[in-house]
Amino acid sequence: MEEKNTTLGEFIIEHQNSFQYSTGELSRIINSIRLAAKVVNYKVNKAGLVDIVGAVGEQNVQGEDQQKLDVFANETFIQTLINREIVCGIASEENDDFITVAGSDKGHNNKYVVLMDPLDGSSNIDVNVSVGTIFSVYRRITPIGTPVQLEDFLQSGINQVAAGYVIYGTSTMLVYTTGHGVNGFTLNPAIGTFYLSHPNMQFSPNGKIYSINEGNYIHFPQGVKNYLKYCQMEEGDRPYTSRYIGSLVSDFHRNMIKGGIYIYPTSSKAPNGKLRLLYECNPMAFLAEQAGGKASDGFNRIMELEPKELHQRVPFFCGSKNMVIKAEEFMKNA
C-alpha cells in the first residue's frame, strides 16, 4: 500500500482534471458505484448467515436462474445511480430493456449512461467463491434534454469513458480506469474506506496461466483446441498452468496480477459465446488495454465491434498481449 494511504475519494479528486469532460459528473458516478459496492459487499459477506443465497425462482432475460443476491445487487446499483441523479440511463444484464432516468427536473439533462453486470459469477455465491460487479460508462450520443435511446447504449467499446469492476473476495477491491491506466483500491471494512492498494496495474506481456472451461473441450472450435494443445506442450516455458474459477471478474483479476489469458470461445453449445459484449467484454477489454493487455473475439479487437443488441454475446479472448496474439494465430490457421 502506498505510504500516504490515498483513499479512493482523494484519488478521484486528484485526477478529476484528466477526465475528457470534467464537470465532476464522472467523479460522482464512480463515487456512486463505490457506495453501492459497499452495500453489496456487506450483503455478500453475510450471505452465508441469512436466507439471501439461492435462487429467487425467476429467470433473467438470458434464461438463467436469478440468484437472490443478483436481484439485490441489481436493485442497489440502479437505485444508487438514480438517487444521485447523475446518469440519464442504465442498462443491466439482469433487465430486458434499458432504464430511462429523467432526473427530478424531468429535463433528461444528464450526459452519461451506465451499463453493468451487477453480480458476475453469481452461481459461486453459495459455495463462498469470489463474485464481482462489472460496470461501463459512456457519454450519451442523443441530444441532452431528450430521453435516452437504444443507440446511447449500443456504442463500440472505444467510446467508453470509464470502466471497472468490484471483486468481493478475501478482500473487496474496486478496480477502474478512465483511460489513464488502471488502479485498484482495497476496502478497509473496519472504517468503510477504499484505499489505493494497486496503483498502475499492468498485465505482463507473457503469462503462464490459461483460464477456460476445459469441460467444454469437445464443443470448442478447432483453433481453440489447437491453442490448448500448445499451452499443454512441454516446450520453452510451457506447459502453462490451467486456472478457471468460473467468475469472469476473479479470473481476469488473477490474470492481470499474475499474467495469463482468459478464453470463453464459441462452442457448439453457445454458438456466439456466452459473455455479453456490453456488460462484460467491453469493460474488461478497456481495462485490459489500459493495463497493457489485449482483448479480442479471436479475430477482431473487442472494443471495435459494433453492438447490434443490448444482450449480444461474443467470444472473448483477453489477457497478456502475447498470449492473446498467439491464440489469434491458432484461430486464423485452424
MARVOMI-108891 format. One line per 3 residues: number of its first residue (from 0); for each residue x, y, z of C-alpha. Coordinates in steps of 0.25 Angstrom, whole numbers, plus 5000, padded with zeros to 4 digits. Each point is the difference from the previous one (the first is absolute). Example, Ala and Ser with C-alpha at 12.3 -4.5 7.8 and 13.67 -1.06 7.14 Angstrom:
0 = 5049:4982:5031 ~ 5006:5014:4998 $
This chain:
0 = 5000:5000:5000 ~ 5005:5014:4997 ~ 5007:5008:5011 $
3 = 4989:5010:5001 ~ 4988:4991:4999 ~ 4993:5007:4989 $
6 = 4985:4998:5001 ~ 4991:4998:4988 ~ 4993:5013:5003 $
9 = 5013:5008:5000 ~ 5005:4992:4988 ~ 4988:5004:4992 $
12 = 5001:5015:5004 ~ 5015:5000:4997 ~ 4997:4994:4986 $
15 = 4987:5007:4996 ~ 5007:5009:4990 ~ 5005:4988:4992 $
18 = 4985:4997:4996 ~ 4997:5004:4986 ~ 4988:5008:5004 $
21 = 5003:5005:5014 ~ 4987:5004:5006 ~ 5001:4991:5013 $
24 = 4989:4991:4995 ~ 5009:4989:4996 ~ 5007:5001:5014 $
27 = 4986:4999:5006 ~ 4996:4988:4992 ~ 5013:4993:5006 $
30 = 4996:5005:5014 ~ 4986:4994:4998 ~ 5006:4986:4996 $
33 = 5009:5001:5012 ~ 4988:5002:5009 ~ 4992:4989:4993 $
36 = 5012:4990:5001 ~ 5001:5002:5015 ~ 4985:4997:5002 $
39 = 5001:4987:4991 ~ 5013:4996:5006 ~ 4993:5000:5014 $
42 = 4989:4991:4994 ~ 5010:4991:4993 ~ 5008:4998:5013 $
45 = 4989:4996:5008 ~ 4993:4992:4989 ~ 5004:4987:5008 $
48 = 4992:5005:5012 ~ 4987:5004:4995 ~ 4990:4995:4990 $
51 = 5005:5008:4988 ~ 5007:4989:4993 ~ 4994:4991:4990 $
54 = 4991:5003:4988 ~ 4988:5009:5000 ~ 4992:4991:4991 $
57 = 5000:5010:4989 ~ 5008:5000:4987 ~ 5007:5012:4995 $
60 = 5000:5004:4985 ~ 5011:4990:4997 ~ 4991:4988:5005 $
63 = 5010:4998:5012 ~ 4994:4998:5014 ~ 5001:5014:5007 $
66 = 5007:4999:5014 ~ 4994:5008:5011 ~ 5013:5007:5001 $
69 = 5000:5003:4985 ~ 4987:5007:5002 ~ 5005:5008:5013 $
72 = 5012:5004:4993 ~ 4993:5005:4988 ~ 4990:5008:5008 $
75 = 5011:5006:5008 ~ 5008:5005:4989 ~ 4988:5005:4992 $
78 = 4994:5007:5012 ~ 5013:5007:5004 ~ 5003:5005:4986 $
81 = 4985:5005:4998 ~ 5000:5007:5014 ~ 5013:5007:4997 $
84 = 4994:5006:4987 ~ 5013:4999:4992 ~ 4996:4990:4989 $
87 = 4990:5001:4989 ~ 4998:4985:4998 ~ 5004:4987:5006 $
90 = 5001:4986:4993 ~ 5002:4988:5008 ~ 5003:4985:4996 $
93 = 4988:4997:5010 ~ 4990:5009:4992 ~ 4993:4997:4987 $
96 = 5001:5015:4996 ~ 5007:5012:5004 ~ 4995:5010:5010 $
99 = 4998:5014:4997 ~ 5004:5010:5012 ~ 4993:5013:4998 $
102 = 5005:5007:5013 ~ 4991:5008:5010 ~ 5000:5012:4990 $
105 = 4995:4990:4989 ~ 5009:5007:4991 ~ 5008:4988:4995 $
108 = 5013:5009:5002 ~ 5010:4990:5005 ~ 5011:4996:4990 $
111 = 5004:4985:5004 ~ 4994:4986:4999 ~ 5005:4989:5008 $
114 = 5000:4985:4996 ~ 5002:4989:5010 ~ 5001:4986:5004 $
117 = 4995:5002:5014 ~ 5005:4986:5006 ~ 5009:4993:4991 $
120 = 5003:4985:5003 ~ 4988:4999:5009 ~ 4999:4985:4999 $
123 = 5012:5000:5009 ~ 4993:5008:5011 ~ 4995:4988:5008 $
126 = 5014:4993:5000 ~ 5007:5012:5005 ~ 5008:5003:4988 $
129 = 5003:5014:4995 ~ 4990:5008:4992 ~ 5000:5014:4994 $
132 = 4993:5012:4994 ~ 5004:5005:4986 ~ 4997:5014:4995 $
135 = 5002:5008:4988 ~ 4997:5015:4998 ~ 4997:5007:4986 $
138 = 4997:5015:4997 ~ 4986:5000:4993 ~ 4999:5003:4985 $
141 = 4986:5004:4999 ~ 4997:5015:5003 ~ 5000:5004:5015 $
144 = 4986:5004:5005 ~ 4994:4988:4993 ~ 4997:4986:5006 $
147 = 5012:4990:4997 ~ 4998:4991:4988 ~ 5005:4986:4997 $
150 = 5012:5006:4992 ~ 5005:5006:5012 ~ 5003:4986:5005 $
153 = 5004:4994:4987 ~ 5014:5006:4999 ~ 5013:4994:4997 $
156 = 5009:4998:5012 ~ 5010:5010:4995 ~ 4990:5011:5004 $
159 = 5000:4996:5015 ~ 5004:5011:5009 ~ 5002:4991:5012 $
162 = 4999:4985:5004 ~ 5003:4991:5011 ~ 4996:4989:5010 $
165 = 4999:4997:5014 ~ 5005:4987:5005 ~ 4993:4995:5013 $
168 = 5011:4990:5005 ~ 5009:4998:5012 ~ 5001:5015:4999 $
171 = 4991:5009:4992 ~ 5006:5008:4989 ~ 4995:5010:4990 $
174 = 5009:5001:4987 ~ 4997:5010:4990 ~ 5005:5008:4988 $
177 = 4996:5014:4994 ~ 5010:4998:4988 ~ 5012:5003:5008 $
180 = 5005:4987:5005 ~ 4994:4990:5010 ~ 5000:5002:5015 $
183 = 4995:4991:5011 ~ 4994:5004:5014 ~ 4998:4990:5011 $
186 = 4989:5002:5011 ~ 5004:5001:5014 ~ 4987:4994:5006 $
189 = 5003:5006:5014 ~ 4998:5014:4995 ~ 4993:4998:4987 $
192 = 5010:5007:4992 ~ 5007:4996:4987 ~ 5015:5002:4999 $
195 = 5009:5000:4988 ~ 5007:4987:5001 ~ 5003:4996:4986 $
198 = 5005:5013:4992 ~ 5002:4999:4985 ~ 4997:4985:4999 $
201 = 5006:4993:4988 ~ 4999:4987:4992 ~ 5013:4994:4998 $
204 = 5002:4998:4984 ~ 5001:4985:5003 ~ 4994:4991:5010 $
207 = 4999:4986:5004 ~ 4985:4998:5004 ~ 4989:4996:4990 $
210 = 4986:5002:5005 ~ 4989:4992:4993 ~ 4989:4990:5003 $
213 = 5007:4988:4994 ~ 4988:4991:5004 ~ 4994:5006:4987 $
216 = 5012:4996:4992 ~ 4993:4991:4990 ~ 4991:5012:4996 $
219 = 5011:5010:4997 ~ 5004:5005:4987 ~ 5013:4993:4994 $
222 = 5008:5012:5002 ~ 4998:5000:5015 ~ 5003:4985:5001 $
225 = 5013:5003:4993 ~ 5003:5011:5009 ~ 4997:4992:5012 $
228 = 5009:4989:4995 ~ 5011:5010:4998 ~ 4998:5005:5015 $
231 = 5002:4986:5005 ~ 5012:4996:4992 ~ 5014:4998:5007 $
234 = 5008:5011:4992 ~ 5006:5013:5004 ~ 4993:5006:5012 $
237 = 4989:4990:4998 ~ 4991:4993:5004 ~ 4992:5011:5006 $
240 = 4991:4999:5012 ~ 4985:4999:4999 ~ 4992:5008:5010 $
243 = 4985:5002:4998 ~ 4991:5006:5011 ~ 4987:5002:4991 $
246 = 4999:5014:5005 ~ 5005:5010:4989 ~ 5004:5011:5010 $
249 = 5008:4990:5008 ~ 5007:4993:4988 ~ 5003:5014:4994 $
252 = 5005:5006:5013 ~ 5010:4988:5003 ~ 5005:5000:4985 $
255 = 5002:5015:5001 ~ 5009:4998:5012 ~ 5007:4987:4997 $
258 = 5000:5000:4984 ~ 4990:4992:4992 ~ 4989:4998:4990 $
261 = 4985:4999:5002 ~ 4992:4993:4989 ~ 4985:4998:4998 $
264 = 4999:4995:4986 ~ 4988:4997:4991 ~ 4996:4985:5001 $
267 = 4990:4991:4994 ~ 4992:5003:5013 ~ 5002:5015:5000 $
270 = 5002:5004:4985 ~ 5002:5015:5003 ~ 5008:4997:5013 $
273 = 4994:5003:5014 ~ 5005:5013:5004 ~ 4992:5013:4997 $
276 = 5008:5010:4992 ~ 4994:5013:5007 ~ 5000:4995:5015 $
279 = 5012:4991:5000 ~ 5009:5000:4988 ~ 5001:5015:4997 $
282 = 5003:5005:5014 ~ 5010:4989:5002 ~ 5007:5003:4987 $
285 = 5001:5014:5004 ~ 5007:4996:5013 ~ 5009:4990:4993 $
288 = 5005:5010:4989 ~ 5002:5011:5011 ~ 5008:4990:5007 $
291 = 5009:4996:4988 ~ 4992:4988:4997 ~ 4991:4996:4988 $
294 = 4986:4996:4998 ~ 4994:4993:4987 ~ 4989:4991:4995 $
297 = 5010:4991:4994 ~ 5002:5009:4988 ~ 4996:5014:5003 $
300 = 5002:5010:5010 ~ 4989:5000:5010 ~ 4999:5015:5002 $
303 = 4997:5002:4985 ~ 4989:4990:4999 ~ 4987:5008:4997 $
306 = 4989:4995:5009 ~ 4986:4996:4994 ~ 4992:4997:5012 $
309 = 5001:5002:5015 ~ 5002:4986:5004 ~ 5009:4996:4989 $
312 = 5010:4989:5003 ~ 5014:4999:4994 ~ 5012:4990:5001 $
315 = 5011:5006:5009 ~ 5015:4999:5001 ~ 5006:5009:5010 $
318 = 5013:5002:5008 ~ 5015:5000:4998 ~ 5003:5006:4986 $
321 = 5009:4989:4994 ~ 4991:4989:5005 ~ 4988:5007:4993 $
324 = 5008:5002:4987 ~ 5004:4985:5000 ~ 4986:4995:5003 $
327 = 4995:5009:4988 ~ 5011:4993:4991 ~ 4994:4987:5004 $
330 = 4986:5005:4996 ~ 5004:5005:4987 ~ 5008:4988:4996 $
333 = 4990:4990:5004 $
